[in-house]
Amino acid sequence: MNNGREQAADFFPASRFRSTYYRPDVIDRVIKTLDEKEAFRMANVDAGRTPKAEASVIEKLPPVVSITAPADETQVSATALKLRYSARSREPLTRLKVLVDGRPVSI
């Protein structure tokens, strides 16, 4: 997600949006009906889904969490570490998962 010229872009894996945008049932019906709105309506009825107002991708972005302390490239030898972080999100954070070298650690 582009954040403008002065900030680095945010990257999210496509899997974060699968539950919203992966709709092969809609694609099948678009091919049959050649009508996108009717295809969504039919697919939602068949799946028992309640139609929702369209939301932009920006409204569905996951939170972005940045570690503010310790600073980048700080070497730490202690077994316990105090982290400070900031979060940018439209919704409150409900959980935080911390990984060290790709492995989960307790917080």
DRENTORKOL-3810 file (N, C-alpha, C; in nm, 4 decimals):
REM DRENTORKOL-3810
@n.u->0.0853; n.v->-0.1150; n.w->0.0000; ca.u->0.0000; ca.v->0.0000; ca.w->0.0000; c.u->0.0906; c.v->0.1221; c.w->0.0000
@n.u->0.0727; n.v->0.2071; n.w->-0.0957; ca.u->0.1543; ca.v->0.3266; ca.w->-0.1097; c.u->0.1188; c.v->0.4262; c.w->0.0006
@n.u->0.2211; n.v->0.4765; n.w->0.0689; ca.u->0.2015; ca.v->0.5758; ca.w->0.1748; c.u->0.2558; c.v->0.7124; c.w->0.1362
@n.u->0.2774; n.v->0.7336; n.w->0.0083; ca.u->0.3295; ca.v->0.8617; ca.w->-0.0369; c.u->0.4800; c.v->0.8584; c.w->-0.0554
@n.u->0.5340; n.v->0.9684; n.w->-0.1008; ca.u->0.6767; ca.v->0.9761; ca.w->-0.1337; c.u->0.7677; c.v->0.9715; c.w->-0.0121
@n.u->0.7214; n.v->1.0206; n.w->0.1000; ca.u->0.8071; ca.v->1.0364; ca.w->0.2171; c.u->0.8089; c.v->0.9149; c.w->0.3096
@n.u->0.7205; n.v->0.8174; n.w->0.2880; ca.u->0.7134; ca.v->0.7006; ca.w->0.3758; c.u->0.7224; c.v->0.5728; c.w->0.2940
@n.u->0.7792; n.v->0.4704; n.w->0.3562; ca.u->0.7879; ca.v->0.3403; ca.w->0.2905; c.u->0.6480; c.v->0.2812; c.w->0.2734
@n.u->0.6323; n.v->0.2019; n.w->0.1703; ca.u->0.5043; ca.v->0.1356; ca.w->0.1453; c.u->0.4825; c.v->0.0232; c.w->0.2464
@n.u->0.3567; n.v->-0.0102; n.w->0.2723; ca.u->0.3211; ca.v->-0.1250; ca.w->0.3554; c.u->0.2930; c.v->-0.2421; c.w->0.2623
@n.u->0.3375; n.v->-0.3603; n.w->0.3012; ca.u->0.3154; ca.v->-0.4798; ca.w->0.2212; c.u->0.2335; c.v->-0.5795; c.w->0.3013
@n.u->0.1309; n.v->-0.6352; n.w->0.2395; ca.u->0.0452; ca.v->-0.7346; ca.w->0.3031; c.u->0.0329; c.v->-0.8536; c.w->0.2094
@n.u->0.0411; n.v->-0.9745; n.w->0.2620; ca.u->0.0236; ca.v->-1.0912; ca.w->0.1748; c.u->-0.1211; c.v->-1.0991; c.w->0.1252
@n.u->-0.1386; n.v->-1.1497; n.w->0.0054; ca.u->-0.2732; ca.v->-1.1627; ca.w->-0.0514; c.u->-0.3627; c.v->-1.2485; c.w->0.0368
@n.u->-0.3038; n.v->-1.3396; n.w->0.1119; ca.u->-0.3832; ca.v->-1.4280; ca.w->0.1981; c.u->-0.4632; c.v->-1.3495; c.w->0.3022
@n.u->-0.4194; n.v->-1.2292; n.w->0.3374; ca.u->-0.4929; ca.v->-1.1473; ca.w->0.4351; c.u->-0.6296; c.v->-1.1032; c.w->0.3816
@n.u->-0.6466; n.v->-1.1075; n.w->0.2509; ca.u->-0.7699; ca.v->-1.0600; ca.w->0.1893; c.u->-0.8527; c.v->-1.1727; c.w->0.1274
@n.u->-0.8074; n.v->-1.2950; n.w->0.1426; ca.u->-0.8732; ca.v->-1.4093; ca.w->0.0787; c.u->-1.0202; c.v->-1.4225; c.w->0.1186
@n.u->-1.0498; n.v->-1.4120; n.w->0.2462; ca.u->-1.1880; ca.v->-1.4340; ca.w->0.2909; c.u->-1.2845; c.v->-1.3319; c.w->0.2307
@n.u->-1.2341; n.v->-1.2164; n.w->0.1943; ca.u->-1.3195; ca.v->-1.1130; ca.w->0.1363; c.u->-1.3267; c.v->-1.1220; c.w->-0.0155
@n.u->-1.2112; n.v->-1.1424; n.w->-0.0802; ca.u->-1.2056; ca.v->-1.1280; ca.w->-0.2247; c.u->-1.1969; c.v->-1.2576; c.w->-0.3040
@n.u->-1.1755; n.v->-1.3698; n.w->-0.2405; ca.u->-1.1691; ca.v->-1.4963; ca.w->-0.3137; c.u->-1.3116; c.v->-1.5478; c.w->-0.3313
@n.u->-1.3680; n.v->-1.5267; n.w->-0.4469; ca.u->-1.5078; ca.v->-1.5621; ca.w->-0.4724; c.u->-1.5215; c.v->-1.6347; c.w->-0.6064
@n.u->-1.4728; n.v->-1.7591; n.w->-0.6160; ca.u->-1.4897; ca.v->-1.8322; ca.w->-0.7418; c.u->-1.6373; c.v->-1.8517; c.w->-0.7774
@n.u->-1.7244; n.v->-1.8540; n.w->-0.6758; ca.u->-1.8681; ca.v->-1.8668; ca.w->-0.7015; c.u->-1.9201; c.v->-1.7474; c.w->-0.7820
@n.u->-1.8649; n.v->-1.6313; n.w->-0.7585; ca.u->-1.9060; ca.v->-1.5120; ca.w->-0.8334; c.u->-1.8524; c.v->-1.5193; c.w->-0.9761
@n.u->-1.7279; n.v->-1.5614; n.w->-0.9915; ca.u->-1.6675; ca.v->-1.5709; ca.w->-1.1254; c.u->-1.7492; c.v->-1.6645; c.w->-1.2137
@n.u->-1.7882; n.v->-1.7804; n.w->-1.1595; ca.u->-1.8700; ca.v->-1.8749; ca.w->-1.2365; c.u->-1.9979; c.v->-1.8091; c.w->-1.2862
@n.u->-2.0616; n.v->-1.7320; n.w->-1.2011; ca.u->-2.1888; ca.v->-1.6699; ca.w->-1.2382; c.u->-2.1701; c.v->-1.5506; c.w->-1.3328
@n.u->-2.0586; n.v->-1.4799; n.w->-1.3211; ca.u->-2.0310; ca.v->-1.3708; ca.w->-1.4155; c.u->-2.0163; c.v->-1.4281; c.w->-1.5557
@n.u->-1.9476; n.v->-1.5417; n.w->-1.5661; ca.u->-1.9290; ca.v->-1.6048; ca.w->-1.6974; c.u->-2.0640; c.v->-1.6471; c.w->-1.7556
@n.u->-2.1536; n.v->-1.6959; n.w->-1.6696; ca.u->-2.2854; ca.v->-1.7412; ca.w->-1.7174; c.u->-2.3790; c.v->-1.6253; c.w->-1.7491
@n.u->-2.3812; n.v->-1.5235; n.w->-1.6619; ca.u->-2.4799; ca.v->-1.4157; ca.w->-1.6773; c.u->-2.4273; c.v->-1.2932; c.w->-1.7511
@n.u->-2.2951; n.v->-1.2766; n.w->-1.7517; ca.u->-2.2318; ca.v->-1.1568; ca.w->-1.8079; c.u->-2.2787; c.v->-1.0295; c.w->-1.7375
@n.u->-2.3205; n.v->-1.0451; n.w->-1.6124; ca.u->-2.3699; ca.v->-0.9322; ca.w->-1.5333; c.u->-2.3107; c.v->-0.9434; c.w->-1.3929
@n.u->-2.2181; n.v->-0.8550; n.w->-1.3614; ca.u->-2.1465; ca.v->-0.8631; ca.w->-1.2337; c.u->-2.2398; c.v->-0.8496; c.w->-1.1130
@n.u->-2.3287; n.v->-0.7521; n.w->-1.1159; ca.u->-2.4189; ca.v->-0.7321; ca.w->-1.0013; c.u->-2.5101; c.v->-0.8525; c.w->-0.9801
@n.u->-2.5633; n.v->-0.9056; n.w->-1.0888; ca.u->-2.6504; ca.v->-1.0234; ca.w->-1.0781; c.u->-2.5702; c.v->-1.1447; c.w->-1.0304
@n.u->-2.4467; n.v->-1.1563; n.w->-1.0750; ca.u->-2.3616; ca.v->-1.2677; ca.w->-1.0318; c.u->-2.3372; c.v->-1.2612; c.w->-0.8814
@n.u->-2.3090; n.v->-1.1437; n.w->-0.8283; ca.u->-2.2912; ca.v->-1.1285; ca.w->-0.6833; c.u->-2.4205; c.v->-1.1618; c.w->-0.6090
@n.u->-2.5325; n.v->-1.1119; n.w->-0.6594; ca.u->-2.6597; ca.v->-1.1381; ca.w->-0.5938; c.u->-2.6881; c.v->-1.2883; c.w->-0.5884
@n.u->-2.6724; n.v->-1.3569; n.w->-0.7010; ca.u->-2.6988; ca.v->-1.5010; ca.w->-0.7070; c.u->-2.6037; c.v->-1.5793; c.w->-0.6163
@n.u->-2.4764; n.v->-1.5444; n.w->-0.6217; ca.u->-2.3773; ca.v->-1.6156; ca.w->-0.5400; c.u->-2.4046; c.v->-1.5957; c.w->-0.3915
@n.u->-2.4412; n.v->-1.4752; n.w->-0.3524; ca.u->-2.4723; ca.v->-1.4483; ca.w->-0.2113; c.u->-2.5961; c.v->-1.5250; c.w->-0.1662
@n.u->-2.6986; n.v->-1.5304; n.w->-0.2503; ca.u->-2.8200; ca.v->-1.6054; ca.w->-0.2160; c.u->-2.7868; c.v->-1.7532; c.w->-0.2001
@n.u->-2.7154; n.v->-1.8096; n.w->-0.2971; ca.u->-2.6815; ca.v->-1.9528; ca.w->-0.2922; c.u->-2.5947; c.v->-1.9882; c.w->-0.1719
@n.u->-2.5064; n.v->-1.8963; n.w->-0.1322; ca.u->-2.4156; ca.v->-1.9230; ca.w->-0.0199; c.u->-2.4758; c.v->-1.8814; c.w->0.1140
@n.u->-2.5919; n.v->-1.8176; n.w->0.1113; ca.u->-2.6528; ca.v->-1.7704; ca.w->0.2355; c.u->-2.5792; c.v->-1.6528; c.w->0.2963
@n.u->-2.5099; n.v->-1.5773; n.w->0.2124; ca.u->-2.4351; ca.v->-1.4610; ca.w->0.2603; c.u->-2.5226; c.v->-1.3371; c.w->0.2540
@n.u->-2.5091; n.v->-1.2531; n.w->0.3521; ca.u->-2.5804; ca.v->-1.1262; ca.w->0.3527; c.u->-2.4996; c.v->-1.0253; c.w->0.2728
@n.u->-2.5600; n.v->-0.9618; n.w->0.1734; ca.u->-2.4850; ca.v->-0.8616; ca.w->0.0968; c.u->-2.4399; c.v->-0.7479; c.w->0.1879
@n.u->-2.3175; n.v->-0.7037; n.w->0.1689; ca.u->-2.2625; ca.v->-0.5940; ca.w->0.2487; c.u->-2.2324; c.v->-0.4770; c.w->0.1568
@n.u->-2.2368; n.v->-0.3600; n.w->0.2139; ca.u->-2.1984; ca.v->-0.2415; ca.w->0.1374; c.u->-2.0516; c.v->-0.2548; c.w->0.0989
@n.u->-2.0202; n.v->-0.2115; n.w->-0.0208; ca.u->-1.8824; ca.v->-0.2204; ca.w->-0.0671; c.u->-1.7922; c.v->-0.1339; c.w->0.0199
@n.u->-1.6777; n.v->-0.1887; n.w->0.0547; ca.u->-1.5780; ca.v->-0.1145; ca.w->0.1325; c.u->-1.4488; c.v->-0.1125; c.w->0.0529
@n.u->-1.3760; n.v->-0.0057; n.w->0.0649; ca.u->-1.2496; ca.v->0.0018; ca.w->-0.0076; c.u->-1.1460; c.v->-0.0871; c.w->0.0607
@n.u->-1.0434; n.v->-0.1212; n.w->-0.0127; ca.u->-0.9350; ca.v->-0.2030; ca.w->0.0419; c.u->-0.8722; c.v->-0.1329; c.w->0.1616
@n.u->-0.8634; n.v->-0.0023; n.w->0.1578; ca.u->-0.8022; ca.v->0.0734; ca.w->0.2675; c.u->-0.8761; c.v->0.0480; c.w->0.3987
@n.u->-1.0076; n.v->0.0335; n.w->0.3925; ca.u->-1.0854; ca.v->0.0073; ca.w->0.5138; c.u->-1.0640; c.v->-0.1337; c.w->0.5678
@n.u->-1.0084; n.v->-0.2235; n.w->0.4879; ca.u->-0.9900; ca.v->-0.3622; ca.w->0.5287; c.u->-0.8443; c.v->-0.3959; c.w->0.5620
@n.u->-0.7579; n.v->-0.2971; n.w->0.5591; ca.u->-0.6165; ca.v->-0.3243; ca.w->0.5842; c.u->-0.5930; c.v->-0.3718; c.w->0.7269
@n.u->-0.5037; n.v->-0.4690; n.w->0.7437; ca.u->-0.4685; ca.v->-0.5115; ca.w->0.8795; c.u->-0.3848; c.v->-0.4040; c.w->0.9481
@n.u->-0.3712; n.v->-0.4114; n.w->1.0800; ca.u->-0.2891; ca.v->-0.3131; ca.w->1.1514; c.u->-0.1425; c.v->-0.3203; c.w->1.1085
@n.u->-0.0753; n.v->-0.2086; n.w->1.1192; ca.u->0.0692; ca.v->-0.2024; ca.w->1.0953; c.u->0.1340; c.v->-0.1709; c.w->1.2293
@n.u->0.2202; n.v->-0.2601; n.w->1.2754; ca.u->0.2863; ca.v->-0.2435; ca.w->1.4050; c.u->0.4344; c.v->-0.2180; c.w->1.3807
@n.u->0.4885; n.v->-0.1167; n.w->1.4449; ca.u->0.6311; ca.v->-0.0836; ca.w->1.4339; c.u->0.6942; c.v->-0.0882; c.w->1.5718
@n.u->0.8107; n.v->-0.1517; n.w->1.5812; ca.u->0.8849; ca.v->-0.1537; ca.w->1.7075; c.u->0.9585; c.v->-0.0214; c.w->1.7196
@n.u->0.9360; n.v->0.0499; n.w->1.8306; ca.u->1.0015; ca.v->0.1790; ca.w->1.8520; c.u->1.1208; c.v->0.1680; c.w->1.9464
@n.u->1.1264; n.v->0.0639; n.w->2.0286; ca.u->1.2415; ca.v->0.0405; ca.w->2.1170; c.u->1.2481; c.v->-0.1086; c.w->2.1466
@n.u->1.3629; n.v->-0.1668; n.w->2.1447; ca.u->1.4932; ca.v->-0.1060; ca.w->2.1223; c.u->1.5107; c.v->-0.0639; c.w->1.9761
@n.u->1.6061; n.v->0.0231; n.w->1.9548; ca.u->1.6323; ca.v->0.0769; ca.w->1.8214; c.u->1.6822; c.v->-0.0328; c.w->1.7283
@n.u->1.6693; n.v->-0.0081; n.w->1.5981; ca.u->1.7207; ca.v->-0.1026; ca.w->1.4988; c.u->1.8666; c.v->-0.1363; c.w->1.5257
@n.u->1.9004; n.v->-0.2607; n.w->1.5022; ca.u->2.0367; ca.v->-0.3137; ca.w->1.5129; c.u->2.0941; c.v->-0.3104; c.w->1.6539
@n.u->2.0101; n.v->-0.2930; n.w->1.7553; ca.u->2.0563; ca.v->-0.3014; ca.w->1.8935; c.u->2.0852; c.v->-0.4470; c.w->1.9256
@n.u->2.2025; n.v->-0.4749; n.w->1.9794; ca.u->2.2360; ca.v->-0.6118; ca.w->2.0186; c.u->2.1919; c.v->-0.6340; c.w->2.1619
@n.u->2.1239; n.v->-0.7451; n.w->2.1850; ca.u->2.0686; ca.v->-0.7766; ca.w->2.3160; c.u->2.1138; c.v->-0.9158; c.w->2.3555
@n.u->2.1640; n.v->-0.9300; n.w->2.4792; ca.u->2.2052; ca.v->-1.0624; ca.w->2.5260; c.u->2.1151; c.v->-1.1139; c.w->2.6382
@n.u->2.0284; n.v->-1.0301; n.w->2.6915; ca.u->1.9392; ca.v->-1.0709; ca.w->2.8009; c.u->1.8321; c.v->-1.1663; c.w->2.7482
@n.u->1.7793; n.v->-1.2498; n.w->2.8382; ca.u->1.6731; ca.v->-1.3418; ca.w->2.7977; c.u->1.5361; c.v->-1.2753; c.w->2.8006
@n.u->1.5245; n.v->-1.1634; n.w->2.8700; ca.u->1.3990; ca.v->-1.0875; ca.w->2.8724; c.u->1.4245; c.v->-0.9508; c.w->2.8097
@n.u->1.3256; n.v->-0.9008; n.w->2.7406; ca.u->1.3418; ca.v->-0.7750; ca.w->2.6688; c.u->1.2109; c.v->-0.6973; c.w->2.6752
@n.u->1.2215; n.v->-0.5681; n.w->2.6990; ca.u->1.1029; ca.v->-0.4824; ca.w->2.6989; c.u->1.0931; c.v->-0.4168; c.w->2.5613
@n.u->0.9818; n.v->-0.4412; n.w->2.4940; ca.u->0.9574; ca.v->-0.3819; ca.w->2.3630; c.u->0.8610; c.v->-0.2657; c.w->2.3762
@n.u->0.8837; n.v->-0.1661; n.w->2.2947; ca.u->0.7859; ca.v->-0.0588; ca.w->2.2793; c.u->0.7462; c.v->-0.0596; c.w->2.1328
@n.u->0.6204; n.v->-0.0388; n.w->2.1098; ca.u->0.5736; ca.v->-0.0413; ca.w->1.9722; c.u->0.4643; c.v->0.0620; c.w->1.9515
@n.u->0.4429; n.v->0.0950; n.w->1.8272; ca.u->0.3301; ca.v->0.1799; ca.w->1.7904; c.u->0.2488; c.v->0.1028; c.w->1.6877
@n.u->0.1212; n.v->0.1295; n.w->1.6865; ca.u->0.0330; ca.v->0.0594; ca.w->1.5938; c.u->-0.0524; c.v->0.1594; c.w->1.5178
@n.u->-0.0661; n.v->0.1334; n.w->1.3908; ca.u->-0.1517; ca.v->0.2146; ca.w->1.3048; c.u->-0.2645; c.v->0.1235; c.w->1.2565
@n.u->-0.3867; n.v->0.1568; n.w->1.2946; ca.u->-0.4985; ca.v->0.0701; ca.w->1.2599; c.u->-0.6292; c.v->0.1472; c.w->1.2692
@n.u->-0.7262; n.v->0.1072; n.w->1.1897; ca.u->-0.8597; ca.v->0.1667; ca.w->1.1973; c.u->-0.9383; c.v->0.1083; c.w->1.3136
@n.u->-0.8995; n.v->-0.0095; n.w->1.3582; ca.u->-0.9680; ca.v->-0.0799; ca.w->1.4667; c.u->-0.8700; c.v->-0.1018; c.w->1.5812
@n.u->-0.9192; n.v->-0.1241; n.w->1.7039; ca.u->-0.8281; ca.v->-0.1538; ca.w->1.8150; c.u->-0.7573; c.v->-0.2877; c.w->1.7927
@n.u->-0.6339; n.v->-0.2970; n.w->1.8388; ca.u->-0.5628; ca.v->-0.4247; ca.w->1.8320; c.u->-0.6273; c.v->-0.5209; c.w->1.9306
@n.u->-0.6503; n.v->-0.6431; n.w->1.8873; ca.u->-0.7097; ca.v->-0.7428; ca.w->1.9765; c.u->-0.6079; c.v->-0.8463; c.w->2.0207
@n.u->-0.4977; n.v->-0.8567; n.w->1.9485; ca.u->-0.3895; ca.v->-0.9465; ca.w->1.9893; c.u->-0.2623; c.v->-0.9057; c.w->1.9163
@n.u->-0.1511; n.v->-0.9477; n.w->1.9722; ca.u->-0.0208; ca.v->-0.9178; ca.w->1.9144; c.u->0.0626; c.v->-1.0440; c.w->1.9225
@n.u->0.1213; n.v->-1.0829; n.w->1.8128; ca.u->0.2046; ca.v->-1.2028; ca.w->1.8067; c.u->0.3466; c.v->-1.1574; c.w->1.7751
@n.u->0.4413; n.v->-1.1979; n.w->1.8589; ca.u->0.5807; ca.v->-1.1574; ca.w->1.8415; c.u->0.6612; c.v->-1.2785; c.w->1.7974
@n.u->0.7439; n.v->-1.2599; n.w->1.6943; ca.u->0.8314; ca.v->-1.3654; ca.w->1.6446; c.u->0.9757; c.v->-1.3201; c.w->1.6575
@n.u->1.0626; n.v->-1.4110; n.w->1.6971; ca.u->1.2065; ca.v->-1.3863; ca.w->1.6993; c.u->1.2688; c.v->-1.4921; c.w->1.6100
@n.u->1.3362; n.v->-1.4480; n.w->1.5056; ca.u->1.3924; ca.v->-1.5395; ca.w->1.4065; c.u->1.2862; c.v->-1.6355; c.w->1.3542
@n.u->1.1647; n.v->-1.5846; n.w->1.3341; ca.u->1.0569; ca.v->-1.6642; ca.w->1.2787; c.u->0.9856; c.v->-1.7550; c.w->1.3769
@n.u->1.0250; n.v->-1.7515; n.w->1.5035; ca.u->0.9627; ca.v->-1.8378; ca.w->1.6045; c.u->0.8821; c.v->-1.7531; c.w->1.7022
@n.u->0.7620; n.v->-1.8008; n.w->1.7390; ca.u->0.6811; ca.v->-1.7249; ca.w->1.8351; c.u->0.7443; c.v->-1.7231; c.w->1.9737
@n.u->0.7309; n.v->-1.6102; n.w->2.0421; ca.u->0.7774; ca.v->-1.5967; ca.w->2.1805; c.u->0.6615; c.v->-1.5454; c.w->2.2642
@n.u->0.6639; n.v->-1.5770; n.w->2.3926; ca.u->0.5559; ca.v->-1.5312; ca.w->2.4799; c.u->0.5764; c.v->-1.3838; c.w->2.5133
@n.u->0.4647; n.v->-1.3146; n.w->2.5289; ca.u->0.4710; ca.v->-1.1720; ca.w->2.5631; c.u->0.3836; c.v->-1.1454; c.w->2.6838
END
